[in-house]
Amino acid sequence: METSSVSSKLTIVLTTYNRSEKLEQLVNFYLVTNVRCRIIVTDCSTDNHLVNNKLLLSKFSEHLRIEHLILPSDYCNYEAFYHGLNNVFTPYVVMSADDDFLIIKALLKSVDFLEKNLDYAACQGKQIFFTKWNNKILFGKSYMVDTSIDGSTAELRIENSMINNDRFYAPKSVYSVMRTGLTKNIYFDALSLGLDHNNTEGLVNRLLLISGKIKLLPSLYIVREHGIHNAGIISKIRYTKIINNQFNLKSFPDLDLNEKIIISDKELQHKESYKESIARIRNLCVKYILLNTNMEIQNASMLFEKWNNFFKDRNKKSTSRLYLRLSLLVNSIFFNLYPFGSVIKIKKILKG
């Protein structure tokens, strides 16, 4: 499947922070699965991990097209990705964390699909997760992207996203194969708002959906780790400094909202910082809706409010959580009884 011509069209931007062991496992997986596309490692690690990562990546650079971009340790992963993105010159890009195993065949299928379908903004395949429990590695199905989202206009795509009852405001496409030019524009705008980690991710998902269709392929695309291992990076889930202040906004600390670390939107529902975040998100989304449809500004604003309220109401329901847990149980049984190619390789690497 993989050819040098297809590989040359895609760059992987891999963010890492103080997890040298996970970075080594992931890079080793890319070695054994013969990944030929360019890999940029954006590294915000502190001193000891940074030294280990330098040695590790220099060793693998003999066999992989891998580059090490060292960034300040106080950058969050979206700031790191933004700076890595500015070093991408291929037509397509994919963002990855250091515990996300991307499947090369699915990456290349996604590139091929986007090449042939210019009205799509992003493309990815199926996702599964793994977790470690009692010295065992268990797998289950992830629901971050539920279906493809079609529609010739932004209005239709937003309506279809609500009709499909996706669990997120928009399909969680931040880890999709994306068009580089579009992605650079979106991150340039999104990181001009100074939002927290979760709202930045949600906004990028929204802007991708507004900008074009989203494709979900049937192939296994990514295997992600879930679990308490992320506790060490909670401190990096905070407000992102305003980059390229094109909207002439004040940062959140300047607004004296006393919110420097944010864990989830739920904790912010009754705080002024939440209202300010939503106002900024609304303004940028409406701007993108106007660029991608023939709507008047008042109708575009009403569409955003309908979209936002739909998911606020939906997240209050408990039935979807129960359904999700049952689905995860059924799928975890399936994936662990019937392992296949890439899963077997990942299991072998994780076990050392």
Secondary structure, DSSP 8 states (H G I E B T S, - for coil): ---HHHHTTEEEEEEESS-HHHHHHHHHHHHHTT--SEEEEEE---HHHHHHHHHHHHHHTTTS-EEEEE--TT--HHHHHHHHHTT--SSEEEEEETTEEE-HHHHHHHHHHHHH-TTEEEEEEEEEEEEEETTEEEEEE--S--S-B--SSHHHHHHHHHHTT-SSSS---TTSEEEHHHHHHHHHHHTTS--BHHHHHHHHHHHHHHHSEEEEEEEEEEEEE-SGGGGGGGGG-BB----S-TT----TTTTT----B---GGGGTTSHHHHHHHHHHHHHHHHHHHHTS---HHHHHHHHHHHHHHHHHHTT-SHHHHHHHHHHHHHHHHHHHS--HHHHHHHHHHH-
